[in-house]
């Protein structure tokens, strides 16, 4: 599983997740998580609350993912 796939799978529930949680659950370092989040944020695949250090999948992107799988 790629790092990107792992992050998307973790965020697929649509809930807010802490950046620290993403690092710990996927075994990724801070730099890698920041790179993945920057990419996902650039294309509006995720929403980031920088003040609280939280991230969640963009509901529109989640809908697109679900539709493409089914």
NULUMRO-335013 format. One record per atom (N, C-alpha, C): residue number from 1; residue in one letter; atom name; x, y, z. Coordinates in nm, 2 decimals. Atoms other than C-alpha are relative to their C-alpha. Example, Ala and Ser with C-alpha at 12.3 -4.5 7.8 and 13.67 -1.06 7.14 Angstrom:
% NULUMRO-335013
<donu k="1" r="A" a="N" u="0.09" v="-0.12" w="0.00"/>
<donu k="1" r="A" a="CA" u="1.23" v="-0.45" w="0.78"/>
<donu k="1" r="A" a="C" u="0.09" v="0.12" w="0.00"/>
<donu k="2" r="S" a="N" u="-0.09" v="-0.11" w="0.00"/>
<donu k="2" r="S" a="CA" u="1.37" v="-0.11" w="0.71"/>
<donu k="2" r="S" a="C" u="-0.08" v="0.11" w="0.08"/>
//
This chain:
% NULUMRO-335013
<donu k="1" r="X" a="N" u="0.08" v="-0.12" w="0.00"/>
<donu k="1" r="X" a="CA" u="0.00" v="0.00" w="0.00"/>
<donu k="1" r="X" a="C" u="0.09" v="0.12" w="0.00"/>
<donu k="2" r="X" a="N" u="-0.07" v="-0.12" w="0.00"/>
<donu k="2" r="X" a="CA" u="0.13" v="0.34" w="-0.09"/>
<donu k="2" r="X" a="C" u="-0.03" v="0.09" w="0.12"/>
<donu k="3" r="X" a="N" u="0.03" v="-0.10" w="-0.11"/>
<donu k="3" r="X" a="CA" u="0.16" v="0.62" w="0.17"/>
<donu k="3" r="X" a="C" u="-0.13" v="0.07" w="-0.03"/>
<donu k="4" r="X" a="N" u="0.12" v="-0.07" w="0.04"/>
<donu k="4" r="X" a="CA" u="-0.11" v="0.81" w="-0.02"/>
<donu k="4" r="X" a="C" u="-0.12" v="-0.08" w="0.03"/>
<donu k="5" r="X" a="N" u="0.11" v="0.09" w="-0.03"/>
<donu k="5" r="X" a="CA" u="-0.34" v="0.51" w="-0.01"/>
<donu k="5" r="X" a="C" u="-0.03" v="-0.02" w="0.15"/>
<donu k="6" r="X" a="N" u="0.02" v="0.02" w="-0.15"/>
<donu k="6" r="X" a="CA" u="-0.28" v="0.46" w="0.36"/>
<donu k="6" r="X" a="C" u="-0.07" v="0.12" w="0.06"/>
<donu k="7" r="X" a="N" u="0.06" v="-0.12" w="-0.06"/>
<donu k="7" r="X" a="CA" u="-0.36" v="0.82" w="0.44"/>
<donu k="7" r="X" a="C" u="-0.15" v="0.01" w="-0.04"/>
<donu k="8" r="X" a="N" u="0.14" v="-0.01" w="0.04"/>
<donu k="8" r="X" a="CA" u="-0.68" v="0.81" w="0.23"/>
<donu k="8" r="X" a="C" u="-0.09" v="-0.10" w="0.06"/>
<donu k="9" r="X" a="N" u="0.08" v="0.11" w="-0.07"/>
<donu k="9" r="X" a="CA" u="-0.79" v="0.48" w="0.39"/>
<donu k="9" r="X" a="C" u="-0.03" v="0.05" w="0.14"/>
<donu k="10" r="X" a="N" u="0.02" v="-0.04" w="-0.14"/>
<donu k="10" r="X" a="CA" u="-0.74" v="0.63" w="0.73"/>
<donu k="10" r="X" a="C" u="-0.10" v="0.11" w="0.01"/>
<donu k="11" r="X" a="N" u="0.09" v="-0.12" w="0.00"/>
<donu k="11" r="X" a="CA" u="-0.93" v="0.95" w="0.64"/>
<donu k="11" r="X" a="C" u="-0.14" v="-0.04" w="-0.06"/>
<donu k="12" r="X" a="N" u="0.12" v="0.03" w="0.07"/>
<donu k="12" r="X" a="CA" u="-1.21" v="0.76" w="0.46"/>
<donu k="12" r="X" a="C" u="-0.13" v="0.00" w="0.09"/>
<donu k="13" r="X" a="N" u="0.12" v="-0.01" w="-0.09"/>
<donu k="13" r="X" a="CA" u="-1.44" v="0.77" w="0.77"/>
<donu k="13" r="X" a="C" u="-0.06" v="0.14" w="0.00"/>
<donu k="14" r="X" a="N" u="0.06" v="-0.13" w="0.01"/>
<donu k="14" r="X" a="CA" u="-1.49" v="1.14" w="0.71"/>
<donu k="14" r="X" a="C" u="0.02" v="0.08" w="0.13"/>
<donu k="15" r="X" a="N" u="-0.02" v="-0.07" w="-0.13"/>
<donu k="15" r="X" a="CA" u="-1.39" v="1.23" w="1.07"/>
<donu k="15" r="X" a="C" u="0.13" v="0.08" w="0.00"/>
<donu k="16" r="X" a="N" u="-0.13" v="-0.08" w="-0.02"/>
<donu k="16" r="X" a="CA" u="-1.12" v="1.48" w="1.18"/>
<donu k="16" r="X" a="C" u="0.10" v="-0.10" w="0.07"/>
<donu k="17" r="X" a="N" u="-0.11" v="0.08" w="-0.05"/>
<donu k="17" r="X" a="CA" u="-0.79" v="1.31" w="1.25"/>
<donu k="17" r="X" a="C" u="0.12" v="0.09" w="0.03"/>
<donu k="18" r="X" a="N" u="-0.11" v="-0.08" w="-0.03"/>
<donu k="18" r="X" a="CA" u="-0.49" v="1.46" w="1.42"/>
<donu k="18" r="X" a="C" u="0.12" v="-0.05" w="-0.09"/>
<donu k="19" r="X" a="N" u="-0.12" v="0.03" w="0.08"/>
<donu k="19" r="X" a="CA" u="-0.17" v="1.48" w="1.22"/>
<donu k="19" r="X" a="C" u="0.09" v="-0.10" w="0.07"/>
<donu k="20" r="X" a="N" u="-0.08" v="0.09" w="-0.08"/>
<donu k="20" r="X" a="CA" u="0.01" v="1.30" w="1.51"/>
<donu k="20" r="X" a="C" u="-0.06" v="-0.14" w="-0.02"/>
<donu k="21" r="X" a="N" u="0.07" v="0.13" w="0.01"/>
<donu k="21" r="X" a="CA" u="-0.25" v="1.02" w="1.48"/>
<donu k="21" r="X" a="C" u="0.03" v="-0.06" w="-0.13"/>
<donu k="22" r="X" a="N" u="-0.04" v="0.06" w="0.13"/>
<donu k="22" r="X" a="CA" u="-0.18" v="0.98" w="1.11"/>
<donu k="22" r="X" a="C" u="0.14" v="-0.05" w="0.00"/>
<donu k="23" r="X" a="N" u="-0.14" v="0.04" w="0.00"/>
<donu k="23" r="X" a="CA" u="0.19" v="0.96" w="1.17"/>
<donu k="23" r="X" a="C" u="0.01" v="-0.13" w="0.08"/>
<donu k="24" r="X" a="N" u="-0.01" v="0.12" w="-0.09"/>
<donu k="24" r="X" a="CA" u="0.15" v="0.70" w="1.45"/>
<donu k="24" r="X" a="C" u="-0.07" v="-0.12" w="-0.06"/>
<donu k="25" r="X" a="N" u="0.07" v="0.12" w="0.06"/>
<donu k="25" r="X" a="CA" u="-0.11" v="0.48" w="1.28"/>
<donu k="25" r="X" a="C" u="0.06" v="-0.05" w="-0.12"/>
<donu k="26" r="X" a="N" u="-0.06" v="0.04" w="0.13"/>
<donu k="26" r="X" a="CA" u="0.07" v="0.47" w="0.95"/>
<donu k="26" r="X" a="C" u="0.15" v="-0.02" w="0.01"/>
<donu k="27" r="X" a="N" u="-0.14" v="0.02" w="-0.02"/>
<donu k="27" r="X" a="CA" u="0.42" v="0.46" w="1.09"/>
<donu k="27" r="X" a="C" u="0.09" v="0.09" w="-0.09"/>
<donu k="28" r="X" a="N" u="-0.06" v="-0.09" w="0.09"/>
<donu k="28" r="X" a="CA" u="0.52" v="0.77" w="0.89"/>
<donu k="28" r="X" a="C" u="0.07" v="0.11" w="0.08"/>
<donu k="29" r="X" a="N" u="-0.06" v="-0.11" w="-0.07"/>
<donu k="29" r="X" a="CA" u="0.75" v="1.05" w="0.99"/>
<donu k="29" r="X" a="C" u="-0.07" v="0.13" w="-0.03"/>
<donu k="30" r="X" a="N" u="0.07" v="-0.13" w="0.01"/>
<donu k="30" r="X" a="CA" u="0.64" v="1.41" w="1.02"/>
<donu k="30" r="X" a="C" u="0.02" v="0.06" w="-0.14"/>
<donu k="31" r="X" a="N" u="-0.02" v="-0.05" w="0.13"/>
<donu k="31" r="X" a="CA" u="0.80" v="1.52" w="0.69"/>
<donu k="31" r="X" a="C" u="-0.08" v="-0.07" w="-0.11"/>
<donu k="32" r="X" a="N" u="0.08" v="0.07" w="0.10"/>
<donu k="32" r="X" a="CA" u="0.63" v="1.25" w="0.49"/>
<donu k="32" r="X" a="C" u="-0.15" v="0.03" w="0.01"/>
<donu k="33" r="X" a="N" u="0.14" v="-0.03" w="-0.02"/>
<donu k="33" r="X" a="CA" u="0.29" v="1.32" w="0.64"/>
<donu k="33" r="X" a="C" u="-0.03" v="0.14" w="-0.05"/>
<donu k="34" r="X" a="N" u="0.02" v="-0.13" w="0.05"/>
<donu k="34" r="X" a="CA" u="0.34" v="1.69" w="0.56"/>
<donu k="34" r="X" a="C" u="0.00" v="0.01" w="-0.15"/>
<donu k="35" r="X" a="N" u="0.00" v="0.01" w="0.15"/>
<donu k="35" r="X" a="CA" u="0.43" v="1.61" w="0.20"/>
<donu k="35" r="X" a="C" u="-0.13" v="-0.05" w="-0.05"/>
<donu k="36" r="X" a="N" u="0.13" v="0.06" w="0.04"/>
<donu k="36" r="X" a="CA" u="0.12" v="1.39" w="0.16"/>
<donu k="36" r="X" a="C" u="-0.11" v="0.10" w="0.02"/>
<donu k="37" r="X" a="N" u="0.11" v="-0.10" w="-0.03"/>
<donu k="37" r="X" a="CA" u="-0.11" v="1.65" w="0.32"/>
<donu k="37" r="X" a="C" u="0.01" v="0.12" w="-0.09"/>
<donu k="38" r="X" a="N" u="-0.02" v="-0.12" w="0.09"/>
<donu k="38" r="X" a="CA" u="0.04" v="1.93" w="0.11"/>
<donu k="38" r="X" a="C" u="-0.06" v="-0.04" w="-0.14"/>
<donu k="39" r="X" a="N" u="0.05" v="0.04" w="0.13"/>
<donu k="39" r="X" a="CA" u="-0.04" v="1.73" w="-0.21"/>
<donu k="39" r="X" a="C" u="-0.15" v="-0.01" w="0.01"/>
<donu k="40" r="X" a="N" u="0.14" v="0.02" w="-0.01"/>
<donu k="40" r="X" a="CA" u="-0.39" v="1.63" w="-0.09"/>
<donu k="40" r="X" a="C" u="-0.07" v="0.14" w="0.01"/>
<donu k="41" r="X" a="N" u="0.06" v="-0.13" w="-0.02"/>
<donu k="41" r="X" a="CA" u="-0.46" v="1.99" w="0.02"/>
<donu k="41" r="X" a="C" u="0.00" v="0.08" w="-0.13"/>
<donu k="42" r="X" a="N" u="-0.02" v="-0.08" w="0.12"/>
<donu k="42" r="X" a="CA" u="-0.33" v="2.14" w="-0.31"/>
<donu k="42" r="X" a="C" u="-0.12" v="-0.03" w="-0.10"/>
<donu k="43" r="X" a="N" u="0.11" v="0.04" w="0.09"/>
<donu k="43" r="X" a="CA" u="-0.60" v="1.95" w="-0.50"/>
<donu k="43" r="X" a="C" u="-0.13" v="-0.01" w="0.07"/>
<donu k="44" r="X" a="N" u="0.13" v="-0.01" w="-0.08"/>
<donu k="44" r="X" a="CA" u="-0.87" v="2.00" w="-0.23"/>
<donu k="44" r="X" a="C" u="-0.06" v="-0.14" w="0.03"/>
<donu k="45" r="X" a="N" u="0.04" v="0.13" w="-0.04"/>
<donu k="45" r="X" a="CA" u="-0.88" v="1.63" w="-0.15"/>
<donu k="45" r="X" a="C" u="-0.03" v="-0.01" w="0.15"/>
<donu k="46" r="X" a="N" u="0.01" v="0.00" w="-0.14"/>
<donu k="46" r="X" a="CA" u="-0.86" v="1.71" w="0.22"/>
<donu k="46" r="X" a="C" u="-0.03" v="0.14" w="0.05"/>
<donu k="47" r="X" a="N" u="0.01" v="-0.13" w="-0.07"/>
<donu k="47" r="X" a="CA" u="-0.95" v="1.99" w="0.46"/>
<donu k="47" r="X" a="C" u="0.09" v="-0.01" w="0.12"/>
<donu k="48" r="X" a="N" u="-0.10" v="-0.01" w="-0.11"/>
<donu k="48" r="X" a="CA" u="-0.69" v="2.10" w="0.71"/>
<donu k="48" r="X" a="C" u="-0.04" v="0.11" w="0.10"/>
<donu k="49" r="X" a="N" u="0.01" v="-0.10" w="-0.10"/>
<donu k="49" r="X" a="CA" u="-0.74" v="2.28" w="1.04"/>
<donu k="49" r="X" a="C" u="0.13" v="0.01" w="0.06"/>
<donu k="50" r="X" a="N" u="-0.14" v="-0.02" w="-0.04"/>
<donu k="50" r="X" a="CA" u="-0.39" v="2.40" w="1.09"/>
<donu k="50" r="X" a="C" u="0.01" v="0.04" w="0.15"/>
<donu k="51" r="X" a="N" u="-0.01" v="-0.05" w="-0.14"/>
<donu k="51" r="X" a="CA" u="-0.46" v="2.57" w="1.42"/>
<donu k="51" r="X" a="C" u="-0.01" v="-0.12" w="0.10"/>
<donu k="52" r="X" a="N" u="0.01" v="0.11" w="-0.09"/>
<donu k="52" r="X" a="CA" u="-0.57" v="2.24" w="1.58"/>
<donu k="52" r="X" a="C" u="0.08" v="-0.12" w="-0.04"/>
<donu k="53" r="X" a="N" u="-0.08" v="0.11" w="0.05"/>
<donu k="53" r="X" a="CA" u="-0.35" v="2.01" w="1.37"/>
<donu k="53" r="X" a="C" u="-0.08" v="-0.12" w="-0.04"/>
<donu k="54" r="X" a="N" u="0.09" v="0.10" w="0.04"/>
<donu k="54" r="X" a="CA" u="-0.64" v="1.82" w="1.22"/>
<donu k="54" r="X" a="C" u="-0.02" v="0.00" w="-0.15"/>
<donu k="55" r="X" a="N" u="0.02" v="0.02" w="0.14"/>
<donu k="55" r="X" a="CA" u="-0.72" v="1.68" w="0.88"/>
<donu k="55" r="X" a="C" u="-0.12" v="-0.09" w="-0.02"/>
<donu k="56" r="X" a="N" u="0.10" v="0.09" w="0.04"/>
<donu k="56" r="X" a="CA" u="-1.02" v="1.52" w="0.72"/>
<donu k="56" r="X" a="C" u="-0.02" v="0.00" w="-0.15"/>
<donu k="57" r="X" a="N" u="0.02" v="0.01" w="0.15"/>
<donu k="57" r="X" a="CA" u="-1.12" v="1.40" w="0.37"/>
<donu k="57" r="X" a="C" u="-0.11" v="0.10" w="-0.04"/>
<donu k="58" r="X" a="N" u="0.10" v="-0.09" w="0.06"/>
<donu k="58" r="X" a="CA" u="-1.31" v="1.65" w="0.16"/>
<donu k="58" r="X" a="C" u="-0.13" v="-0.08" w="-0.03"/>
<donu k="59" r="X" a="N" u="0.12" v="0.08" w="0.03"/>
<donu k="59" r="X" a="CA" u="-1.67" v="1.52" w="0.15"/>
<donu k="59" r="X" a="C" u="-0.03" v="-0.02" w="-0.15"/>
<donu k="60" r="X" a="N" u="0.03" v="0.02" w="0.14"/>
<donu k="60" r="X" a="CA" u="-1.70" v="1.58" w="-0.22"/>
<donu k="60" r="X" a="C" u="0.10" v="-0.10" w="-0.06"/>
<donu k="61" r="X" a="N" u="-0.10" v="0.10" w="0.04"/>
<donu k="61" r="X" a="CA" u="-1.38" v="1.38" w="-0.28"/>
<donu k="61" r="X" a="C" u="-0.03" v="-0.14" w="0.05"/>
<donu k="62" r="X" a="N" u="0.04" v="0.13" w="-0.05"/>
<donu k="62" r="X" a="CA" u="-1.50" v="1.10" w="-0.06"/>
<donu k="62" r="X" a="C" u="-0.11" v="-0.05" w="-0.08"/>
<donu k="63" r="X" a="N" u="0.11" v="0.05" w="0.08"/>
<donu k="63" r="X" a="CA" u="-1.82" v="1.08" w="-0.26"/>
<donu k="63" r="X" a="C" u="0.05" v="-0.05" w="-0.14"/>
<donu k="64" r="X" a="N" u="-0.06" v="0.04" w="0.13"/>
<donu k="64" r="X" a="CA" u="-1.61" v="1.06" w="-0.58"/>
<donu k="64" r="X" a="C" u="0.07" v="-0.13" w="0.01"/>
<donu k="65" r="X" a="N" u="-0.07" v="0.13" w="-0.03"/>
<donu k="65" r="X" a="CA" u="-1.40" v="0.78" w="-0.43"/>
<donu k="65" r="X" a="C" u="-0.10" v="-0.11" w="0.01"/>
<donu k="66" r="X" a="N" u="0.10" v="0.11" w="-0.03"/>
<donu k="66" r="X" a="CA" u="-1.70" v="0.58" w="-0.32"/>
<donu k="66" r="X" a="C" u="-0.07" v="-0.03" w="-0.14"/>
<donu k="67" r="X" a="N" u="0.06" v="0.02" w="0.12"/>
<donu k="67" r="X" a="CA" u="-1.87" v="0.63" w="-0.66"/>
<donu k="67" r="X" a="C" u="0.09" v="-0.08" w="-0.10"/>
<donu k="68" r="X" a="N" u="-0.09" v="0.06" w="0.10"/>
<donu k="68" r="X" a="CA" u="-1.56" v="0.52" w="-0.85"/>
<donu k="68" r="X" a="C" u="0.03" v="-0.15" w="0.04"/>
<donu k="69" r="X" a="N" u="-0.02" v="0.14" w="-0.04"/>
<donu k="69" r="X" a="CA" u="-1.53" v="0.20" w="-0.64"/>
<donu k="69" r="X" a="C" u="-0.12" v="-0.09" w="-0.03"/>
<donu k="70" r="X" a="N" u="0.12" v="0.08" w="0.02"/>
<donu k="70" r="X" a="CA" u="-1.89" v="0.09" w="-0.68"/>
<donu k="70" r="X" a="C" u="-0.05" v="0.00" w="-0.15"/>
//
